[in-house]
Amino acid sequence: MGNSTETPVTEFILLGFPELCRLQGLLFGLFLTTYLATILENLVIVVTIRASHQLHTPMYFFLANLSVLETLYTSVTVPKLLAGLLVWARTISFSGCLTQLFLFLSLGSSECFLLATMACDRYLAICRPLHYPATMNRKLCLCLALSAWLGGFLASFVSVALISRLRFCGPNVLNHFFCDISPLLQLSCSDTTAVEVLDFVAALAVLSTSLLVTMVSYAHILATVLRIPGWAGRRKAFSTCASHLAVVATFYTATIFMYARPHAAHSFDLNKLVSVIYSVVTPLLNPIIYCLRNRDIREALANLLRAPGPS
């Protein structure tokens, strides 16, 4: 605990990757290329789904939401990282740090809920095909998507609000490339036990509920697919779920490693590597896994490119 002479911290310094200081130019080029490719991929997906009437189905509606979410998700951290690599602008204000933390956590939580929603959609499409068109109507899809977005913001609000009430009186160097919970709590001169416990419980609640819904949905899907006669029929039924399972496995593995364990056990160098995977690499790969390998989207994109322009 500090005394009355301690000066409150008004800004933080993001340390980034000091062990790779000789590779700043290379890192800048890699992260910039990855970021631009991620934005372009997701923009193409959203525009293609929006412009193609044959893709106006619940599955592609949720995929468009996922593309928008991941564009925002990676934009919360990467531009600041690029600025630090290019001009060494590594300082971030206290309020800016909390804002970045809130957006990052809330968008990550929203992705958990959205992935669970997409699993439910696939469950209804495969296991309840006769009821699917009436059940997954436009109104329900909008409600589910909105609930996923709002749920993520609400899940992160309390944790960030409590962190904002902690005292930070120096040092102010964050051993990370963005404002994440673990390095931020390490700098507080208040007792952070309650915040760490609450954050652990909140992360576990978000991850466990969304993962449980996903696992139960796919357990029913697997049971239904195995009852389909013939290997060709089974492969066709399960092919619509394979990409979703790949993204779910990657996302939850990295997220559980980062947030569903006590913060005192964290290794910051390992955390930064995992953070790069789920905040930079995964948003780049997800559109490829989900959509750009999808035949319907490829055909819709080809039709748009072949469409004659206005005369």
FENQUISUL-V865795 format. One record per run of one state. SS is the DSSP state (@ for helix, = for strand, . for the rest). FROM is the first residue (numbers start at 1). LEN is the number of residues. If there is no record, write none. Layout:
SS FROM LEN
SS FROM LEN
This chain:
. 1 10
= 11 4
. 15 3
@ 18 34
. 52 1
@ 53 3
. 56 2
@ 58 30
. 88 3
= 91 3
@ 94 34
. 128 1
@ 129 7
. 136 2
@ 138 27
. 165 8
= 173 2
. 175 6
@ 181 6
. 187 6
@ 193 34
. 227 4
@ 231 29
. 260 3
@ 263 3
. 266 2
@ 268 25
. 293 2
@ 295 12
. 307 5
